Amino acid sequence: MSVQRTLHNHINQALLFMLSMLALLLVPQTMRADAQRRDSTTHKTLTTELRLQAQHELPDMRHRMLSSAQPVEIRQQGRYLCVTSRHAQLLPVYSASGTLYSSFRLSKGTNWLNGLPRGSYFINNRKFTIN
């Protein structure tokens, strides 16, 4: 019984993850953009990002990268990223080349991301460097 229940739970988690990814892909771009405009930290980020693009330091990959479905606040503390979210959701993380590195499942509240290898990453169209 225990093995069946464990297998059933793993299958349910996998299905939930796949449905979440599908929902993330199906959320219209305008809804994500509206959610980002409501977030004050995103506004500051977009201003910084436009300045960096003008200096040709940041490639324009925004049209290919997805962001979180709901607004999140991201702070970096050393090698750790503190992500605060008001909703449970997936957070896609892209490598410096623009390829999807991983999607992290966020729970409501404060989430700590660690274990990212050294390098640069794009999260919600913001560049983070892990030293």
C-alpha positions as CSV (number, residue, x, y, z in Angstrom):
1,M,0.0,0.0,0.0
2,S,2.8,2.5,1.0
3,V,4.6,2.0,-2.3
4,Q,1.5,2.5,-4.3
5,R,0.6,5.7,-2.4
6,T,4.2,7.0,-2.8
7,L,4.1,6.3,-6.6
8,H,0.6,7.9,-6.8
9,N,2.0,11.1,-5.0
10,H,5.0,11.3,-7.4
11,I,2.7,11.0,-10.4
12,N,0.4,13.7,-9.0
13,Q,3.3,16.0,-8.4
14,A,4.7,15.4,-11.9
15,L,1.2,16.2,-13.4
16,L,0.9,19.3,-11.3
17,F,4.3,20.5,-12.4
18,M,3.5,19.9,-16.1
19,L,0.1,21.7,-15.7
20,S,1.8,24.6,-14.0
21,M,4.4,24.8,-16.9
22,L,1.6,24.7,-19.4
23,A,-0.3,27.4,-17.6
24,L,2.8,29.5,-17.5
25,L,3.1,29.2,-21.3
26,L,-0.5,29.9,-21.9
27,V,-0.7,33.1,-19.8
28,P,-0.9,35.9,-22.4
29,Q,2.1,38.2,-22.6
30,T,-0.1,41.2,-21.9
31,M,-1.2,39.7,-18.5
32,R,2.4,39.1,-17.5
33,A,3.3,42.7,-18.6
34,D,0.5,44.1,-16.6
35,A,1.6,42.2,-13.5
36,Q,5.1,43.4,-14.0
37,R,4.0,47.1,-14.3
38,R,2.1,46.8,-11.0
39,D,5.3,45.7,-9.3
40,S,7.4,48.7,-8.2
41,T,10.6,46.7,-8.1
42,T,10.1,45.7,-11.7
43,H,9.7,49.3,-12.8
44,K,13.1,50.1,-11.3
45,T,14.5,47.0,-12.9
46,L,13.2,47.9,-16.4
47,T,14.8,51.4,-16.1
48,T,18.1,49.8,-15.1
49,E,17.8,47.2,-17.9
50,L,17.1,49.8,-20.6
51,R,20.2,51.7,-19.4
52,L,22.3,48.6,-19.7
53,Q,20.9,47.8,-23.1
54,A,21.9,51.3,-24.2
55,Q,25.5,50.5,-23.1
56,H,25.3,47.2,-25.0
57,E,26.1,45.2,-21.9
58,L,22.9,43.2,-21.9
59,P,21.6,41.3,-25.0
60,D,18.0,41.9,-25.9
61,M,16.5,38.4,-25.2
62,R,13.2,39.6,-23.6
63,H,11.1,38.2,-26.5
64,R,12.3,34.7,-25.9
65,M,12.4,34.5,-22.1
66,L,9.4,33.9,-19.9
67,S,9.0,35.6,-16.5
68,S,7.0,34.5,-13.5
69,A,3.2,34.6,-13.8
70,Q,2.8,36.9,-10.8
71,P,5.1,39.6,-9.5
72,V,8.0,38.6,-7.3
73,E,10.6,40.4,-5.3
74,I,14.2,39.1,-5.8
75,R,17.1,40.1,-3.6
76,Q,20.6,38.7,-3.8
77,Q,22.5,37.9,-0.6
78,G,25.9,36.5,-1.5
79,R,25.4,33.2,-3.4
80,Y,21.8,33.0,-2.3
81,L,18.7,34.5,-3.9
82,C,15.8,35.5,-1.7
83,V,12.5,35.4,-3.7
84,T,9.3,36.7,-2.1
85,S,6.1,35.8,-3.8
86,R,2.5,36.3,-2.9
87,H,1.4,33.2,-4.9
88,A,2.7,29.7,-5.4
89,Q,4.2,29.6,-8.9
90,L,7.1,28.6,-11.1
91,L,10.1,30.9,-11.6
92,P,12.1,30.2,-14.8
93,V,15.8,30.9,-14.6
94,Y,17.8,31.4,-17.8
95,S,21.6,31.2,-18.3
96,A,23.6,34.1,-19.6
97,S,23.2,32.7,-23.2
98,G,19.4,32.9,-22.9
99,T,18.7,29.2,-22.6
100,L,16.4,27.9,-19.9
101,Y,18.6,26.7,-17.0
102,S,15.8,25.6,-14.6
103,S,12.3,26.3,-13.3
104,F,12.0,26.7,-9.6
105,R,8.8,26.0,-7.8
106,L,8.0,28.9,-5.4
107,S,5.7,28.7,-2.5
108,K,3.7,31.6,-1.1
109,G,6.0,33.8,1.0
110,T,9.8,33.8,1.2
111,N,11.8,31.3,-0.8
112,W,15.6,30.9,-0.8
113,L,17.4,29.7,-4.0
114,N,20.8,28.3,-3.6
115,G,23.0,25.8,-5.4
116,L,23.3,27.8,-8.6
117,P,26.7,27.4,-10.1
118,R,28.9,30.5,-10.5
119,G,27.9,32.6,-13.5
120,S,25.3,35.0,-14.7
121,Y,21.6,34.3,-14.9
122,F,18.5,36.1,-16.0
123,I,15.5,35.9,-13.7
124,N,12.4,37.9,-14.6
125,N,14.5,39.8,-17.2
126,R,17.0,40.9,-14.5
127,K,20.6,39.8,-14.6
128,F,22.0,38.2,-11.5
129,T,25.7,37.2,-11.1
130,I,26.5,34.4,-8.7
131,N,30.2,34.6,-7.6
